[in-house]
Amino acid sequence: MDNRDSLDRSSVDIGRPLPVTDGQGNHSPNADYAGAESNHQSTLNASENEATGAVDAVLQSDIGINTLLTRLKQSVASAREFAAFLKKRSTLEEEHAQGLKKICKGSHESSHRPDNRQGGYAQHYDEVIGIHDRLADNGVQFALSIHQMHEDLHDLAANIERGRKQWKQTGLSAEKRVQDSEALMEKAKAKYDSLAEDYDRARTGDKQSGRVFGLKGPKSAAQHEEDLNRKMQAADSDYASKVQTAQSQRQELVSAQRPQAIKAILDLINECDAGLTLQLQKFASFNEKMLLGNGLCVSPLKGHNNDRSARSLRDVVFEIDNAQDLNNYITSFSAKAAQRPADIKYQPHSSLGPSQQGTFQNSPFPEVPSAAANQRSELDLLPVQNLGDQSYHGSQQQTFPPPGGATVAPQLPQPQLSSPLYSQPPTPAATVNSELTHPELPPLRPVFGVSLNDLLNRDGSAIPLVVYQCLQAVDLFGLDMEGIYRLSGSAMHISKLRAIFDNDPSQVDFRNPESFFHDVNSVAGLLKQFFRDLPDPLLTHEHFQNFIEAAREFCIFMFPLAQAKCIDDDVTRRDSLHAIVNGLPDPNYATLRALTLHLHRVQEHSAANRMNAGNLAICFGPTLMGTGSNIADAGWQVRVIETILHNTYQIFDDD
């Protein structure tokens, strides 16, 4: 009962130090608390030491390297899986952002058409579209960021995988050597034990039992014993040497090779895990940044100044005043509204005398206006523009003398009010088109017509940026387009894109189809134009004849001529072309490799784009090799390119 009570009290007071008494019976709570803390710390240290000892025991054992290699393989697989997730997420985000920007552009253009509402509604609607456009910009930036993360993580996984394969071969080969030496030692020991037992039986057994038959005839017991002794000593010497070899190799493995391999593999694991964790942290940060940016676009923080650009989407929408917009729309037509007509009344003609006017006024019959009065009244009611039209056509008003010989002052001719047909000369269509086109920019950093070696020395890239951008655009938007590289694009688009690359190619991003006018055929034409403008073709003038000879040499004709037949030696031709390709300059080789791998992807979609290896070779043969002196070599140029495309992965590696 007392023990249970003491346990209950200790569980209640576990959160505070328990007072203890010293030698004189005085309590010392501080000393007791320090003792508890030291006991807890020692327990933790013991646990950590025990865990560290268990880890070291596994790592220093025969399964240490295999265990770490398996763990490293898991880390690489996790990094690749997250890299694939980032790639798919970046694609989705970019498609969403580009689609949103396209919708915003179309809505902005449609809202300014005359058949849509204008005024205050149009202004507020433009603000709504502007907010969505900023959301799209945030999405594009987020997509670019996580795409860069995907590339970094993919490169990290590739580097770690290469290191894993290297240390797997190094570490496991060392373990295998030790295992083989120990197996040889065990085999030598078994042979030594067997001979020792035979020798012991021969030495202690019956020596008078007769002779032992051997290969060279019967042997006596003494001879047999001597023979076994000699064999046992040879086996003992061999066993001792095998033991010494196994010991030395085991010592080298334990002291040097295994720790070195374990340390290298641990470093690779830590590097891969740290890189993956870093990318996860960046991904979380970028998500928060994008969501925060979108939230600030929709509902920005209220500042001290009344900035209209800081209004939220809700504020913009709730400020739309339908009644005010309607009144403003109706008021805009006030200048065009017709004035109220004057009161209708009878106006007698001036040719009538006063007596006649009085006669008509005093007559009991109703007044009937004369034809002249009717004509005058009708003329008075005609608009001014019609009078001008009559004077324009050359009609003259005839004047008649008034009856009774009364004199009337001559009327001055009225000025003609006709207006010319056009207020200003019409704008020709060429002027409109010239306003829509951009002027040709001067080549600040020319790319076209510059050799690959000069571009490498200037830009530091073995593959020119224009080639990289064009290949990327066709990979993204043109693999399934029928007739790609065969159909020509717009000459105006190609000229504009060439001018841009000749000035500042770093600002070009062909991942956005708007940057090449949604015309992927123009991108393909731009790529072929670049290769045609090279001072020295991609396959170089120096190697031109070697390529032609390699394509022509291995076509053997069988006679007689009536049954002539060409037998192609594809393997020999491929090997010859491979050797010539390896002799190209570095920028030519790198550019040819990138182009060939791209064209191989194009021909893989030949079911959709109708461009197989033969069709692509026809398009690129003279472009990549240049025009030789003999026009008959054109067919062999096509054969060279077609052979390279058919043997892409035998000539180039696919990284």
C-alpha positions in Angstrom: 0.0 0.0 0.0 2.8 2.4 0.9 4.6 1.6 -2.4 1.5 2.3 -4.5 1.0 5.6 -2.7 4.6 6.6 -3.3 4.2 5.8 -7.0 1.0 7.9 -7.3 2.7 10.8 -5.6 5.7 10.6 -7.9 3.5 10.5 -11.0 1.7 13.6 -9.9 4.9 15.5 -9.1 6.8 14.4 -12.2 6.6 17.9 -13.7 8.6 19.6 -10.9 11.9 18.7 -9.1 11.5 16.5 -6.0 13.2 17.8 -2.8 15.8 15.5 -1.3 17.7 15.8 2.0 21.4 16.1 2.5 23.5 14.6 5.3 22.1 17.0 7.8 18.5 16.4 6.8 18.2 19.6 4.8 16.4 19.6 1.4 18.4 20.5 -1.7 15.9 20.9 -4.7 18.5 22.5 -7.1 20.9 19.7 -6.7 18.2 17.1 -7.1 16.9 18.8 -10.3 20.5 18.9 -11.7 20.9 15.2 -11.0 17.7 14.4 -12.8 18.7 16.4 -15.8 22.1 14.7 -15.9 20.5 11.3 -15.7 18.2 12.2 -18.6 21.0 13.5 -20.7 23.1 10.4 -20.0 20.2 8.2 -21.0 19.9 10.0 -24.3 23.6 9.8 -25.0 23.5 6.1 -24.2 20.6 5.6 -26.7 22.4 7.6 -29.4 25.6 5.6 -28.8 23.7 2.4 -29.0 22.0 3.5 -32.3 25.4 4.6 -33.7 27.0 1.4 -32.7 24.2 -0.6 -34.5 24.6 1.5 -37.6 28.4 1.1 -37.6 28.0 -2.7 -37.1 25.8 -2.9 -40.2 28.0 -0.7 -42.3 31.2 -2.5 -41.4 29.7 -5.9 -42.1 29.7 -7.7 -45.5 26.2 -6.3 -46.3 27.1 -2.7 -45.6 27.8 -1.7 -49.2 24.8 -3.5 -50.5 22.5 -1.9 -47.9 23.8 1.6 -48.8 23.5 1.0 -52.5 19.8 -0.1 -52.1 19.1 3.1 -50.0 20.9 5.3 -52.6 18.8 3.7 -55.3 15.6 4.6 -53.4 16.8 8.2 -53.0 17.4 8.5 -56.8 14.0 7.0 -57.5 12.3 9.5 -55.2 14.2 12.4 -56.8 13.2 11.3 -60.3 9.5 10.8 -59.3 9.3 14.3 -57.8 11.1 15.7 -60.9 8.5 14.0 -63.1 5.7 15.5 -60.9 7.3 19.0 -61.3 7.5 18.6 -65.1 3.8 17.6 -65.3 2.8 20.4 -62.9 4.8 23.0 -64.9 3.1 21.9 -68.1 -0.4 22.1 -66.6 0.4 25.5 -65.0 1.8 26.9 -68.3 -1.1 25.7 -70.3 -3.5 27.2 -67.8 -1.6 30.5 -67.8 -1.3 30.7 -71.5 -5.0 29.9 -72.0 -5.9 32.6 -69.5 -3.8 35.2 -71.2 -5.4 34.2 -74.6 -8.9 34.6 -73.1 -8.0 37.9 -71.6 -6.6 39.2 -74.9 -9.7 38.1 -76.8 -12.1 39.5 -74.2 -10.2 42.8 -74.2 -10.5 43.1 -78.0 -14.1 42.1 -78.0 -15.1 44.6 -75.3 -13.9 47.5 -77.4 -16.0 46.7 -80.4 -18.9 49.1 -81.1 -21.6 46.5 -80.6 -20.6 46.1 -76.9 -21.3 48.4 -74.0 -18.9 51.3 -73.6 -18.4 54.0 -71.0 -18.0 53.1 -67.3 -18.8 49.4 -67.8 -16.0 49.1 -70.4 -13.5 50.7 -68.0 -14.4 48.5 -65.1 -14.4 45.4 -67.4 -10.9 46.3 -68.6 -9.8 46.4 -64.9 -11.3 42.9 -64.4 -9.5 41.6 -67.5 -6.3 43.3 -66.2 -6.6 41.5 -62.9 -6.9 38.2 -64.7 -3.9 39.0 -66.9 -1.8 39.6 -63.8 -3.0 36.2 -62.5 -1.8 34.7 -65.8 1.6 36.4 -65.4 1.9 34.9 -61.9 1.0 31.5 -63.4 3.6 31.7 -66.1 6.3 32.7 -63.6 5.3 29.8 -61.3 5.5 27.4 -64.3 8.9 28.6 -65.3 10.2 28.3 -61.7 9.0 24.7 -61.2 10.2 23.8 -64.7 13.7 25.0 -63.7 13.4 22.9 -60.5 12.5 19.9 -62.6 15.7 20.4 -64.7 17.9 20.8 -61.6 16.5 17.8 -59.8 16.7 15.7 -63.0 20.4 16.6 -63.4 21.0 15.9 -59.7 19.4 12.4 -60.1 21.5 11.7 -63.2 24.7 12.6 -61.5 23.9 10.6 -58.4 23.0 7.6 -60.5 26.4 7.8 -62.3 28.1 7.9 -58.9 26.1 5.0 -57.6 27.1 2.8 -60.6 30.7 3.7 -60.2 30.9 2.9 -56.5 28.7 -0.2 -56.9 31.3 -1.6 -59.3 34.2 -0.5 -57.1 32.8 -1.6 -53.8 31.3 -4.9 -54.9 34.3 -5.9 -56.9 36.4 -5.5 -53.7 33.9 -7.6 -51.8 33.9 -10.2 -54.5 37.7 -10.5 -54.5 37.7 -11.1 -50.8 34.9 -13.7 -51.1 36.8 -15.5 -54.0 40.0 -15.6 -52.0 38.2 -17.0 -49.0 36.5 -19.6 -51.2 39.9 -20.6 -52.6 41.2 -20.7 -49.0 38.4 -23.0 -47.9 39.0 -25.3 -50.9 42.7 -25.5 -50.1 41.8 -26.3 -46.5 39.5 -29.1 -47.5 42.2 -30.6 -49.7 44.8 -30.3 -46.9 42.5 -31.9 -44.4 41.7 -34.8 -46.7 45.4 -35.5 -47.4 46.2 -35.2 -43.7 43.6 -37.8 -42.8 44.9 -40.1 -45.6 48.4 -39.6 -44.3 47.4 -40.3 -40.7 45.7 -43.6 -41.7 48.7 -44.6 -43.8 51.1 -43.8 -41.0 49.2 -45.5 -38.2 47.7 -48.3 -40.2 49.0 -51.8 -41.1 52.2 -51.5 -43.1 52.5 -55.3 -44.0 49.1 -55.5 -45.7 50.7 -55.6 -49.1 51.3 -53.3 -52.0 49.2 -50.3 -53.2 48.8 -50.1 -56.9 49.6 -46.8 -58.5 49.8 -45.3 -62.0 53.4 -46.5 -62.4 52.9 -49.9 -60.8 52.4 -51.3 -57.3 53.6 -49.3 -54.3 54.7 -50.4 -50.9 53.1 -49.0 -47.7 56.2 -47.0 -47.0 56.2 -45.5 -50.5 52.5 -44.8 -50.2 53.1 -43.1 -46.9 55.9 -41.0 -48.3 53.8 -40.0 -51.3 51.0 -38.9 -49.1 53.4 -37.0 -46.8 54.8 -35.1 -49.8 51.3 -34.2 -51.1 50.1 -33.2 -47.6 53.1 -30.8 -47.3 52.4 -29.3 -50.7 48.7 -28.9 -49.7 49.7 -27.4 -46.4 52.0 -24.8 -48.2 49.2 -24.0 -50.6 46.7 -23.7 -47.8 49.0 -21.4 -45.8 49.5 -19.1 -48.9 45.8 -19.0 -49.5 45.1 -18.0 -45.9 47.8 -15.3 -46.1 46.3 -13.9 -49.3 42.7 -13.9 -47.9 43.9 -12.2 -44.7 45.7 -9.5 -46.6 42.8 -8.9 -48.9 40.3 -8.9 -46.0 42.6 -6.5 -44.1 42.8 -4.2 -47.1 39.0 -4.4 -47.6 38.2 -3.6 -44.0 40.8 -0.9 -43.5 40.7 1.0 -46.8 38.3 -0.2 -49.6 35.1 -0.7 -47.6 35.3 2.5 -45.6 36.1 4.5 -48.7 33.2 3.0 -50.6 30.8 3.5 -47.6 31.9 7.1 -47.1 31.4 7.9 -50.8 28.0 6.2 -50.9 26.9 8.0 -47.7 28.0 11.3 -49.3 25.9 10.5 -52.4 22.9 9.6 -50.2 23.2 12.8 -48.2 23.6 14.9 -51.4 20.6 13.4 -53.1 18.4 13.7 -50.0 19.5 17.2 -49.3 18.8 18.2 -52.9 15.4 16.6 -52.9 14.5 18.3 -49.6 15.7 21.7 -50.9 13.6 21.4 -54.0 10.6 20.4 -51.9 11.1 23.5 -49.8 11.4 25.7 -52.9 8.3 24.1 -54.2 6.4 25.0 -51.0 7.8 28.5 -51.1 6.8 29.0 -54.8 3.3 27.7 -54.1 2.9 30.2 -51.2 4.3 33.0 -53.3 2.0 32.3 -56.2 -1.1 32.0 -54.0 -0.1 35.1 -52.1 0.4 37.0 -55.4 -2.9 35.8 -56.8 -4.6 36.9 -53.6 -3.0 40.3 -53.7 -4.1 40.6 -57.4 -7.7 39.8 -56.5 -7.8 41.7 -53.2 -4.8 44.0 -52.7 -3.9 45.4 -49.3 -5.3 48.8 -48.6 -2.6 51.5 -48.6 -2.6 55.1 -47.4 -2.9 56.5 -50.9 -6.1 56.0 -53.0 -4.5 54.2 -55.9 -7.1 52.9 -58.4 -4.8 50.1 -59.4 -4.9 48.8 -55.8 -8.7 48.1 -55.9 -9.9 44.6 -55.4 -11.9 42.6 -57.9 -15.0 43.0 -55.7 -14.6 46.8 -55.5 -14.3 47.1 -59.3 -17.4 45.0 -60.0 -19.5 46.8 -57.4 -18.7 50.2 -58.8 -20.5 49.4 -62.1 -23.5 51.8 -62.3 -25.9 50.6 -65.0 -28.3 53.6 -64.7 -25.5 56.1 -65.1 -24.1 54.3 -68.1 -27.5 54.3 -69.8 -28.0 58.0 -69.2 -24.5 58.8 -70.5 -25.1 56.7 -73.6 -28.4 58.5 -74.3 -26.9 61.9 -73.6 -24.1 61.3 -76.1 -26.7 61.6 -78.9 -28.0 65.0 -77.9 -26.0 66.8 -80.5 -27.6 64.6 -83.2 -31.2 65.1 -82.1 -33.3 67.3 -84.5 -34.5 70.7 -83.1 -38.2 71.3 -82.5 -39.8 72.6 -85.7 -41.4 76.1 -85.8 -45.1 76.6 -85.6 -46.9 76.0 -88.9 -48.5 79.2 -90.3 -49.6 80.7 -93.6 -47.1 83.1 -95.2 -48.3 84.9 -98.4 -46.0 85.4 -101.3 -44.5 88.9 -101.6 -45.7 89.2 -105.2 -49.3 89.6 -104.0 -50.3 93.2 -103.4 -51.8 94.5 -100.2 -55.3 94.8 -101.8 -55.2 91.2 -102.9 -54.1 90.2 -99.5 -57.0 92.2 -98.0 -59.5 90.7 -100.5 -58.5 87.2 -99.5 -58.7 88.2 -95.8 -62.2 89.7 -96.2 -63.6 87.0 -98.4 -66.1 84.7 -96.8 -64.6 81.7 -98.5 -61.6 80.0 -97.1 -58.3 80.9 -98.5 -56.9 78.8 -101.2 -53.2 79.5 -101.7 -51.9 80.0 -105.2 -49.5 77.7 -106.9 -46.7 80.2 -106.4 -47.3 80.4 -102.7 -47.3 76.6 -102.5 -44.1 76.5 -104.4 -42.5 79.0 -102.1 -43.7 77.3 -99.0 -42.3 74.0 -100.2 -39.0 75.7 -100.9 -38.9 77.2 -97.5 -39.4 73.8 -95.9 -36.6 72.1 -97.9 -33.4 71.5 -95.9 -30.3 73.6 -96.8 -28.4 70.5 -98.0 -30.9 69.8 -100.7 -30.6 73.4 -102.0 -26.9 72.9 -102.1 -27.4 69.7 -104.1 -29.6 71.5 -106.6 -27.0 74.3 -107.1 -24.3 71.5 -107.4 -26.1 70.0 -110.4 -26.3 73.3 -112.2 -30.1 74.1 -111.8 -30.9 77.8 -112.1 -33.8 79.5 -110.5 -35.8 81.5 -112.9 -37.3 84.9 -111.8 -40.5 86.2 -113.2 -41.6 89.8 -113.1 -44.4 90.5 -110.7 -47.8 91.4 -112.1 -48.7 94.9 -112.5 -45.2 96.1 -113.4 -44.0 96.3 -109.8 -40.3 96.3 -109.4 -38.6 93.8 -107.2 -35.1 94.1 -105.9 -32.8 91.6 -107.6 -32.0 88.6 -105.5 -28.3 87.8 -104.9 -27.3 84.2 -105.8 -27.1 81.9 -102.8 -23.7 80.3 -102.0 -23.4 76.7 -102.9 -23.4 74.4 -99.8 -22.3 71.2 -101.4 -19.4 69.5 -99.7 -16.7 67.4 -101.4 -17.1 63.7 -101.6 -14.2 63.0 -99.2 -13.0 65.2 -96.3 -9.5 63.8 -96.7 -7.7 61.4 -99.1 -8.2 57.8 -98.3 -5.5 55.8 -96.6 -4.0 53.2 -98.9 -3.8 49.6 -97.8 -0.1 49.6 -98.0 0.1 52.3 -95.3 -2.1 50.3 -93.0 0.0 47.2 -93.5 3.2 49.2 -92.9 1.9 50.4 -89.6 1.2 46.8 -88.5 4.6 45.6 -89.4 7.8 46.3 -87.4 10.7 48.0 -89.2 13.8 45.9 -89.9 16.2 46.2 -86.9 20.0 46.6 -87.5 21.9 43.4 -86.7 23.5 44.2 -83.4 24.7 40.6 -82.7 24.4 38.8 -86.0 23.6 35.1 -85.9 22.7 34.3 -89.5 25.7 34.1 -91.8 28.2 33.6 -89.0 30.2 30.4 -88.7 29.6 28.0 -85.9 33.1 28.4 -84.5 32.6 32.2 -84.3 29.3 31.8 -82.5 30.9 29.3 -80.0 33.7 31.8 -79.2 31.3 34.7 -78.9 28.3 33.1 -77.1 30.0 30.2 -75.3 27.5 27.6 -76.5 28.3 24.7 -78.8 24.7 24.7 -80.1 23.5 28.1 -81.4 20.5 29.5 -79.5 18.5 29.8 -82.7 18.9 26.1 -83.4 17.9 25.3 -79.8 14.8 27.5 -79.9 13.6 26.2 -83.3 14.1 22.5 -82.3 12.2 23.2 -79.0 9.3 24.9 -80.8 8.9 22.0 -83.4 9.2 19.4 -80.6 6.4 21.2 -78.7 4.0 22.2 -81.5 5.0 20.6 -84.8 5.7 16.9 -84.4 2.2 16.0 -85.5 1.8 18.7 -88.2 1.6 17.3 -91.7 4.4 18.3 -94.0 6.7 19.8 -91.3 10.0 20.9 -92.8 8.5 20.3 -96.3 5.9 23.1 -96.3 7.3 26.6 -96.3 6.2 29.2 -93.8 5.5 32.9 -94.2 8.4 34.9 -95.6 7.4 37.9 -93.6 7.4 35.9 -90.4 10.8 34.4 -91.2 12.2 37.8 -91.9 10.9 39.2 -88.6 12.2 36.2 -86.6 15.6 36.5 -88.3 15.8 40.2 -87.4 15.0 39.4 -83.8 17.7 36.7 -83.5 20.3 39.0 -85.2 19.7 41.6 -82.5 18.9 40.0 -79.1 18.3 36.2 -79.3 18.3 35.9 -75.5 14.8 37.5 -75.3 13.3 34.8 -77.5 11.2 32.1 -76.0 9.6 29.8 -78.5 7.8 27.8 -75.8 5.2 30.5 -76.2 3.6 30.2 -79.7 2.7 33.9 -79.8 6.5 34.6 -80.1 6.5 33.0 -83.5 3.0 34.1 -84.6 1.5 30.6 -84.1 3.3 29.6 -87.3 5.5 26.6 -86.7 6.2 26.2 -90.4 7.9 29.6 -90.3 10.1 28.3 -87.4 11.0 25.2 -89.5 11.9 27.6 -92.4 13.9 29.8 -90.1 16.0 26.7 -89.0 16.7 25.7 -92.6 17.6 29.3 -93.5 20.2 29.4 -90.7 21.9 26.2 -92.0 21.8 27.5 -95.6 23.4 30.8 -94.6 26.3 29.2 -92.8 29.7 30.2 -94.5 30.8 26.6 -94.1 28.0 24.0 -94.2 27.2 21.9 -91.1 28.9 18.9 -92.6 31.7 21.2 -93.9 33.3 21.5 -97.3 36.3 19.6 -96.1 34.4 16.4 -95.5 32.0 16.8 -98.4 33.8 14.4 -100.7 34.4 11.9 -97.9 30.6 11.7 -97.1 29.9 11.2 -100.9 32.5 8.5 -101.2 31.2 6.7 -98.1 27.7 6.7 -99.5 28.8 5.7 -103.0 31.6 3.2 -102.2 29.5 0.5 -100.6 27.0 0.1 -103.4 28.2 -2.9 -105.5 26.8 -3.6 -108.9 26.3 -7.2 -110.1 26.7 -7.9 -113.8 25.7 -8.6 -116.5 24.2 -5.1 -117.0 20.9 -6.6 -118.2 20.5 -7.8 -114.6 22.3 -5.0 -112.8 21.4 -4.9 -109.2 22.8 -2.6 -106.4 23.5 -4.4 -103.1 23.8 -1.9 -100.2 26.2 -2.7 -97.4 24.3 -0.7 -94.7 26.6 -1.7 -91.8 29.8 -0.7 -93.6 28.3 2.6 -94.8 27.1 3.4 -91.3 30.5 2.7 -89.8 32.2 4.8 -92.4 29.8 7.7 -91.9 30.2 7.4 -88.2 34.0 7.8 -88.5 33.6 10.9 -90.6 31.0 12.4 -88.2 33.4 11.9 -85.3 36.0 13.9 -87.2 33.8 17.0 -87.5 34.7 20.2 -85.4 33.2 20.3 -81.9 30.4 22.9 -82.6 29.5 21.1 -85.9 29.3 17.7 -84.1 27.2 19.1 -81.2 24.8 20.9 -83.6 24.5 17.8 -85.9 23.8 15.6 -82.9 21.0 17.8 -81.6 19.4 18.1 -85.0 19.7 14.4 -85.8 18.0 13.4 -82.5 15.3 15.9 -83.2 14.7 14.7 -86.7 14.6 11.1 -85.4 11.7 12.2 -83.1 10.0 13.8 -86.1 10.2 10.6 -88.1 8.8 8.7 -85.2 5.5 10.7 -85.7 5.6 10.0 -89.5 2.1 8.4 -89.3 0.7 11.9 -88.5 3.2 14.3 -90.2 3.9 12.2 -93.3 7.7 12.9 -92.9 9.7 9.7 -92.8 13.5 9.5 -92.9 13.6 9.6 -96.7 11.4 12.8 -96.9 13.5 14.5 -94.2 16.7 13.6 -96.0 15.4 15.2 -99.2 14.6 18.4 -97.3 17.9 18.5 -95.4 20.5 16.9 -97.8 21.6 20.0 -99.7 20.9 22.2 -96.6 23.4 20.4 -94.4 26.0 19.5 -96.9 26.0 22.4 -99.3 25.9 22.3 -103.1 28.8 20.4 -104.6 30.4 21.0 -108.0 28.6 17.9 -109.4 24.8 18.0 -109.5 24.8 14.2 -109.7 25.9 14.1 -106.0 22.5 15.3 -104.9 21.2 11.8 -104.6 24.2 10.7 -102.6 23.7 13.7 -100.2 20.2 12.4 -99.6 21.6 8.9 -99.0 24.1 10.3 -96.4 21.4 12.1 -94.4 19.0 9.1 -94.6 21.7 6.7 -93.4 22.5 9.0 -90.4 18.7 9.2 -89.5 18.3 5.4 -89.8 21.3 4.9 -87.4 20.7 7.8 -85.0 21.4 5.9 -81.8 24.3 3.9 -83.3 26.1 7.2 -84.3 25.0 9.4 -81.4 24.2 8.6 -77.8 20.8 9.7 -76.4 21.4 11.6 -73.1 
